[in-house]
């Protein structure tokens, strides 16, 4: 009974909570001027993913983004919540349906849609970079942009990703990096480059 309730009603509850939190916070956007409309790969930490809904839509007011979401039950909740914010989903992970996810991600980028990836999800370790984002970037030839947010007041949960939920009536600084490429560099070098850029504006 509880599982059914959680699956059906949790996304709606979270939607209103998130809307209230971001409505009551002062928002400061540190966005690059370069918004060339080329499809790109959104890179965001798993523990910071809720904030990136607002970060993305402010930067891409008419863009289409598909987020890579795991196949587990939490993934169902995230998928429903994302759809309320007009964000699509590509279901799967590195441990389940990896080939399908890769093919679908490449198709979305080729179509002209952005895709969003949490390189340390769905199980961590926190702030790690999995191979998937590098493979997709190199096979598609598309650039990566790092998305981060830093609230002045927040709750930090005791989950593996130390999930961040901003408190109401504070200020949130939103960051998006300039686009960068990982073409023509080896896997480990590419992962180090992405992690270094992501950690510039990250709550420890």
Order of alpha helices (4+ residues) and beta strands (2+ residues): alpha-beta-beta-alpha-beta-alpha-beta-alpha-beta-alpha-beta-beta-beta-beta-alpha
